[in-house]
Amino acid sequence: MTEFTYLNPADEPSTGELELEDRASLRRVAGLSTELADITEVEYRQLRLERVVLAGVWTEGTAAQSEASLAELARLAETAGSQVLEGVVQRRSKPDPATYIGSGKVRELSDVVVASGADTVICDGELSPGQLRQLEARLKVKVIDRTALILDIFAQHARSKEGKAQVELAQLQYLIPRLRGWGESLSRQAGGRAGGANGGVGLRGPGETKLETDRRRINKRVAKLRREIAGMDAIRTTKRSRRVANEVPSVAIVGYTNAGKSSLLNAITGAGVLVENALFATLDPTTRRSTTPDGRTYTLTDTVGFVRHLPHQLVDAFRSTLDEAADADLLLHVVDGADSAPEEQVAAVREVLADISRHRKGPLPPELIVINKADAADELSLVRLRHLLPDAVVVSARTGEGIGALAEAVADGLPRPEVTIEAVVPYTRGELVARVHSEGEVLAEEHLPEGTRLCARVRPDLASSLEAYTTTSLPV
């Protein structure tokens, strides 16, 4: 592997750039060969490429909303490495219980699959095990649903040990009710009296033991993953409790997938995390330290993005990660200002947040709406969004527009220290002055012959350390 030396530190790639390069790099695949030549390297995404046809059922809302949902499914499929050929939508009051789409539409879909040469059909909804079997039997190609597609994207993008464990747990929870016995290839138990119509002695099989064994192994693996995630959650809770003990305010960035949350984190903190124009590019939360314009320190955490109809298995598996948002002092709810239906994105995110709130049985932190991608949105859409979300801050993480106003809004939204003090600190206790600057909010400062005179808002523990030099101490 070639090593590069960067003469200028500014030219050195960021962590996010290296991760993006790794995703797009060639992967060696062993054991592949043809009659003509050995295949030594293939591009990973090209290897995964599948030709897919999309199928949706329009049960409510407008035709535009139905088409937008199918368009989002197409983006999900492309993110997973598939090539979308066609899409069909059927208007029904509710999905067909047997085949998701009606029998006539199944025949039409089969003709589309044959004509296009597709090898996979992706349905815009969660299919029951029965619907999955019926569609595969009639279409003669692989059929997956929206949930399986999102789980596949998460499996591709997970990097940390915790992220991989959470995705595997969600996949196994999805798989358990969809395990299938493969008919005559498994021994079925033949009951009845010996010599009866069922064959009797010698022809009684042990039953579908393979299916039962698979289910038992999966349940054991699920239990192990839950224990591992609980252990990782304990570590996360310890880190969070340290921040709480130090009373460092925290801000969590939430929002729809691909709304620009990681770009916003980079714009505010210069974190250099992965930024990619793809759905669910970020799965592992990233926490960075930042400072408000008035000098207060706080932490900023980038969380996993949400999507319409986010699989409940993922919400359950990523519970510990999502709790990071629920424990914050302020939520930065990022909205894609260039999206065709940003209001639906806001509703989808708030639905998941409400689910987290019900699970925790406690209120959510205050919310600050941030309309991102102002440089890509048209002026009419921005005017409409400002009317719908009057308290929102409009920014562009790419150009830096509005980041200063956002920093002021974050400072206003964070909890302020509880005690106002006025003290004259001797010059020999400079560490106390430094703590007031880093942990509190300095209202006035003056250098006197006997020491530094401070008027500031501080936490109770710091106020007690300054008690010997305090002339005034009042609750805010």
C-alpha positions in Angstrom: 0.0 0.0 0.0 1.4 3.4 -1.0 2.1 5.9 1.8 1.7 9.6 1.3 3.5 12.3 3.1 1.7 15.7 3.4 4.1 18.6 3.5 1.3 21.0 4.3 -0.8 19.9 7.3 -3.8 21.7 5.7 -3.6 19.2 2.8 -4.0 16.2 5.1 -7.5 14.6 4.6 -10.0 14.7 7.4 -11.5 11.6 9.1 -14.6 12.0 7.1 -12.7 12.2 3.8 -10.7 9.1 4.7 -14.0 7.2 5.5 -15.6 8.3 2.3 -12.5 7.2 0.3 -12.7 3.8 2.1 -16.3 3.4 1.1 -15.6 4.0 -2.6 -12.4 2.0 -2.7 -11.8 -1.4 -4.4 -12.3 -4.4 -2.3 -10.6 -7.7 -3.0 -13.0 -10.6 -3.3 -11.4 -14.0 -3.0 -12.5 -17.2 -4.8 -14.1 -15.6 -7.9 -13.1 -17.1 -11.3 -14.4 -17.7 -14.8 -13.4 -20.1 -17.6 -11.5 -17.3 -19.3 -9.6 -15.5 -16.6 -9.3 -15.2 -12.9 -11.0 -12.2 -11.3 -8.7 -10.6 -8.7 -10.4 -7.4 -7.9 -13.9 -6.1 -8.4 -15.5 -2.9 -7.3 -17.6 -3.7 -4.2 -20.6 -1.5 -5.2 -20.6 -2.9 -8.8 -20.6 -6.4 -7.3 -23.7 -5.6 -5.2 -25.5 -3.8 -8.0 -29.0 -5.3 -8.6 -31.6 -4.3 -11.1 -34.8 -3.5 -9.2 -38.4 -2.6 -9.9 -40.3 -0.6 -7.2 -43.9 -1.3 -6.2 -46.0 0.9 -3.9 -49.6 1.1 -2.6 -51.2 4.5 -2.4 -53.6 4.3 0.6 -53.8 7.9 1.8 -52.7 11.4 1.0 -52.2 13.0 -2.4 -50.8 11.6 -5.6 -47.8 13.9 -5.2 -47.1 12.4 -1.7 -47.3 8.9 -3.1 -44.9 9.7 -5.8 -42.5 11.4 -3.4 -42.6 8.2 -1.2 -41.7 6.1 -4.2 -38.9 8.6 -5.2 -37.5 8.3 -1.7 -37.6 4.5 -2.0 -35.6 4.9 -5.3 -33.0 6.9 -3.5 -32.8 4.3 -0.8 -32.3 1.6 -3.4 -29.6 3.5 -5.1 -27.9 4.1 -1.8 -27.9 0.4 -1.2 -26.1 -0.1 -4.6 -29.1 -1.0 -6.8 -30.1 0.2 -10.3 -33.7 1.3 -10.4 -35.5 0.4 -13.6 -39.2 1.2 -13.1 -41.7 1.9 -10.4 -45.5 1.1 -10.2 -48.1 2.4 -7.8 -51.6 1.1 -7.1 -54.4 3.1 -5.6 -56.1 1.0 -2.8 -57.9 1.7 0.4 -55.5 -0.7 2.1 -52.8 -3.2 1.0 -53.9 -6.6 -0.2 -53.5 -9.1 2.7 -52.3 -11.9 0.4 -49.9 -10.1 -2.0 -49.7 -6.5 -0.9 -50.9 -5.4 -4.3 -53.9 -6.9 -6.0 -53.7 -10.0 -8.2 -54.2 -8.0 -11.4 -51.3 -5.7 -10.4 -49.2 -8.8 -9.6 -49.6 -10.0 -13.2 -48.8 -6.5 -14.5 -45.7 -6.3 -12.2 -44.6 -9.7 -13.4 -44.7 -8.4 -17.0 -42.7 -5.4 -16.0 -40.1 -7.6 -14.3 -39.8 -9.8 -17.4 -39.6 -6.9 -19.9 -37.0 -5.0 -17.9 -34.9 -7.9 -16.9 -35.1 -7.1 -13.2 -33.9 -9.5 -10.6 -35.4 -7.8 -7.5 -38.7 -6.2 -6.5 -38.8 -3.7 -3.6 -42.1 -2.9 -2.0 -42.7 0.5 -0.4 -44.0 -0.9 2.9 -43.3 -3.7 5.4 -44.5 -7.0 4.0 -45.8 -9.8 6.2 -44.1 -13.2 5.8 -47.2 -14.5 3.9 -47.1 -11.6 1.4 -43.4 -12.1 0.9 -43.9 -15.8 0.1 -46.8 -15.2 -2.3 -45.0 -12.4 -4.2 -41.8 -14.4 -4.7 -43.8 -17.5 -5.8 -45.7 -15.4 -8.4 -43.0 -13.1 -9.6 -40.2 -15.7 -9.6 -37.6 -13.1 -8.4 -36.3 -11.9 -5.1 -38.8 -9.6 -3.2 -37.8 -7.4 -0.3 -39.6 -4.6 1.5 -38.7 -1.1 2.6 -37.7 -2.3 6.1 -35.2 -4.9 4.7 -33.8 -2.2 2.4 -33.1 0.2 5.2 -31.6 -2.5 7.3 -29.2 -3.4 4.4 -28.1 0.3 4.1 -27.5 0.4 7.8 -25.4 -2.8 7.6 -23.3 -1.3 4.8 -22.6 2.0 6.7 -22.1 0.8 10.3 -18.5 1.3 11.3 -18.2 1.2 15.1 -18.6 -2.0 17.2 -21.8 -0.6 18.8 -23.3 0.4 15.4 -22.6 -3.0 13.9 -24.2 -4.7 17.0 -27.3 -2.5 16.8 -27.8 -3.2 13.1 -27.3 -6.9 13.5 -29.9 -6.9 16.4 -32.4 -5.1 14.2 -31.8 -7.5 11.3 -32.3 -10.6 13.4 -35.5 -9.2 15.0 -36.8 -8.6 11.5 -35.7 -12.1 10.3 -37.2 -14.2 13.1 -40.8 -14.1 12.0 -39.7 -14.6 8.4 -37.8 -17.8 8.7 -39.0 -20.4 6.3 -38.8 -24.2 6.1 -37.9 -25.2 2.6 -40.7 -27.8 2.0 -39.6 -31.3 1.0 -35.9 -30.7 1.7 -36.7 -30.9 5.4 -38.0 -34.0 7.2 -41.6 -33.6 8.3 -43.1 -35.6 11.1 -45.6 -38.2 9.9 -48.1 -38.9 12.7 -50.8 -41.6 13.0 -50.8 -45.3 13.9 -48.2 -47.7 12.6 -49.2 -49.1 9.2 -51.7 -46.3 8.7 -52.1 -44.1 5.7 -49.2 -41.9 6.8 -46.6 -44.7 6.6 -46.2 -45.5 10.3 -43.1 -46.9 11.8 -39.9 -46.0 10.0 -41.4 -43.1 8.1 -41.9 -40.7 11.0 -39.5 -37.8 10.6 -38.0 -35.7 13.3 -39.9 -32.6 12.1 -38.6 -29.4 10.6 -35.6 -29.4 13.0 -33.5 -27.1 10.8 -36.1 -24.3 11.1 -36.3 -24.8 14.9 -32.5 -24.9 15.2 -32.2 -21.7 13.2 -34.8 -20.0 15.4 -33.1 -21.1 18.6 -29.7 -19.9 17.4 -31.0 -16.6 16.3 -32.7 -16.1 19.7 -29.5 -16.9 21.5 -27.6 -14.4 19.3 -30.3 -11.7 20.0 -29.9 -12.3 23.7 -26.1 -11.9 23.4 -26.3 -8.8 21.3 -28.8 -7.2 23.8 -26.2 -7.9 26.6 -23.4 -6.4 24.6 -25.4 -3.3 23.7 -26.4 -2.9 27.3 -22.7 -3.0 28.3 -21.9 -0.4 25.6 -24.8 1.7 26.9 -23.4 1.6 30.4 -20.1 3.1 29.0 -22.1 5.8 27.1 -24.1 6.5 30.3 -20.9 6.9 32.3 -19.5 9.4 29.8 -22.8 11.3 29.8 -22.9 11.3 33.6 -19.4 12.9 33.7 -20.6 15.7 31.5 -23.7 16.1 33.7 -21.5 16.1 36.8 -19.3 18.8 35.2 -22.5 20.5 34.2 -21.4 20.9 30.6 -24.5 21.7 28.5 -25.2 19.4 25.6 -26.8 20.0 22.2 -28.0 17.1 20.0 -28.5 17.5 16.2 -31.5 15.5 14.9 -33.3 15.5 11.6 -34.3 13.7 8.5 -31.6 11.6 6.7 -29.5 13.7 4.3 -30.7 17.0 5.7 -27.1 18.1 6.3 -26.6 17.3 10.0 -23.0 16.2 9.7 -22.2 19.3 7.5 -23.7 21.5 10.2 -21.5 19.8 12.9 -18.5 20.4 10.7 -19.5 24.1 10.1 -19.9 24.8 13.8 -17.0 22.8 15.3 -14.7 22.0 12.3 -15.0 18.3 13.3 -14.2 16.9 9.8 -16.6 14.0 10.1 -17.9 12.1 7.0 -20.2 14.1 4.7 -21.8 12.3 1.8 -24.8 13.1 -0.4 -26.4 9.8 0.5 -29.1 8.6 2.8 -28.0 7.3 6.2 -24.3 8.3 5.6 -24.0 8.7 9.4 -24.9 5.9 11.8 -22.3 6.3 14.6 -22.9 9.4 16.8 -20.1 11.9 17.0 -19.7 14.4 19.9 -17.5 17.5 19.7 -16.9 20.4 22.1 -17.8 23.9 21.1 -18.1 27.4 22.6 -20.9 29.9 22.5 -20.2 33.5 21.5 -20.3 34.5 25.2 -17.6 32.0 26.1 -19.6 29.1 27.5 -18.5 25.5 26.6 -21.0 22.9 25.4 -21.0 19.6 23.6 -22.6 19.0 20.1 -23.6 15.5 19.1 -24.5 14.3 15.6 -27.1 11.5 15.6 -28.5 9.0 13.2 -31.0 10.4 10.7 -34.7 9.6 10.6 -36.9 8.6 7.7 -40.6 8.1 7.0 -41.8 4.7 8.4 -38.5 4.1 10.2 -38.5 0.4 11.1 -39.4 -0.1 14.7 -36.6 -2.7 15.0 -34.1 0.1 14.3 -35.7 2.4 16.8 -35.5 -0.4 19.4 -31.9 -1.3 18.5 -30.7 2.3 18.4 -32.5 3.2 21.6 -29.2 4.0 23.5 -28.0 6.2 20.7 -31.3 8.0 20.4 -31.3 8.5 24.2 -28.3 10.8 23.6 -30.7 13.2 22.0 -33.4 12.9 24.7 -30.8 13.7 27.4 -29.6 16.8 25.7 -30.3 20.3 26.9 -31.3 21.5 23.4 -32.3 19.8 20.2 -31.1 21.2 16.8 -33.8 19.9 14.5 -32.3 20.2 11.0 -34.7 20.5 8.0 -33.7 20.2 4.4 -34.8 23.5 2.9 -34.3 22.3 -0.6 -36.6 19.3 -0.2 -39.9 19.2 -2.0 -41.9 18.4 1.1 -40.0 19.6 4.2 -43.1 19.7 6.4 -43.4 15.9 6.0 -39.8 15.5 7.1 -40.5 17.6 10.2 -43.5 15.4 11.0 -41.6 12.2 10.5 -38.8 13.3 12.9 -41.2 14.5 15.5 -43.0 11.2 15.4 -39.8 9.3 16.2 -38.9 11.8 18.9 -42.4 11.3 20.4 -41.8 7.6 20.5 -38.6 8.1 22.4 -40.3 10.4 24.8 -43.1 7.8 25.5 -40.4 5.1 26.1 -38.5 7.3 28.5 -41.8 8.7 30.1 -40.3 12.2 30.3 -40.4 15.4 28.3 -38.1 16.1 25.4 -35.6 19.0 25.5 -36.4 22.3 23.9 -36.3 22.3 20.1 -34.6 24.8 17.8 -35.5 24.4 14.1 -32.6 24.9 11.7 -33.5 25.2 8.0 -30.4 24.0 6.1 -29.3 24.2 2.5 -30.5 27.8 2.0 -28.1 28.1 -0.9 -29.9 25.3 -2.8 -33.5 26.2 -1.9 -35.5 28.6 -4.0 -36.7 31.9 -2.4 -40.4 31.0 -2.5 -39.8 27.8 -0.5 -37.8 29.6 2.1 -40.5 32.3 2.5 -43.1 29.5 3.0 -40.9 27.7 5.5 -40.3 30.9 7.4 -44.1 31.4 7.6 -44.6 27.8 8.8 -41.7 27.8 11.2 -41.4 31.4 12.4 -38.8 30.7 15.1 -36.5 28.7 12.7 -32.9 29.8 11.8 -32.0 29.7 8.1 -28.5 28.5 7.4 -26.3 27.0 4.7 -23.7 24.6 6.2 -21.9 24.5 2.8 -21.4 28.3 2.4 -21.5 29.3 6.1 -24.5 31.6 5.7 -26.4 32.0 9.0 -23.9 30.0 11.1 -23.3 33.1 13.3 -27.0 33.7 13.9 -27.3 29.9 14.7 -24.5 30.2 17.3 -26.3 33.1 19.0 -29.6 31.1 19.0 -27.8 28.1 20.6 -26.4 30.4 23.3 -29.9 31.7 24.0 -31.3 28.2 24.2 -28.8 26.7 26.5 -29.4 26.7 30.3 -27.5 29.5 32.0 -25.5 29.1 35.3 -27.7 29.5 38.3 -25.9 31.9 40.6 -24.8 35.5 39.9 -21.6 36.4 41.9 -19.5 39.5 42.3 -16.0 38.7 43.6 -12.5 40.1 43.8 -10.2 37.2 43.1 -6.5 37.6 44.1 -4.0 37.4 41.3 -2.5 34.3 43.0 -5.8 32.4 42.3 -5.8 32.8 38.5 -7.1 29.3 38.1 -10.5 30.4 39.6 -10.7 33.3 37.1 -9.9 30.8 34.3 -12.7 28.5 35.6 -15.2 31.4 35.6 -14.3 32.2 32.0 -14.6 28.5 30.8 -17.5 27.3 32.9 -19.5 30.4 33.7 -20.7 33.6 31.9 -18.7 36.7 32.6 -20.8 39.8 32.8 -18.1 42.3 33.8 -14.4 42.1 34.5 -12.0 44.7 36.0 -8.4 44.5 37.1 -7.8 46.2 40.5 -4.6 46.4 42.6 -5.8 43.7 44.9 -7.0 41.3 42.3 -9.5 40.7 39.4 -13.0 41.9 40.0 -15.6 39.6 38.4 -19.3 39.9 38.0 -20.5 36.6 36.5 -23.0 33.8 36.4 -21.6 30.5 37.7 -22.7 27.1 38.9 -23.3 26.5 42.6 -20.1 24.4 43.1 -17.9 27.2 41.5 -19.8 29.8 43.6 -18.8 28.0 46.7 -15.1 27.9 45.6 -15.3 31.7 45.1 -17.2 32.3 48.4 -14.1 33.6 50.3 -13.6 36.3 47.7 -17.3 37.1 47.0 -18.8 40.4 47.8 -22.3 39.5 46.3 -23.9 36.2 45.6 -27.5 36.0 44.4 -29.6 33.3 42.7 -30.5 34.2 39.1 
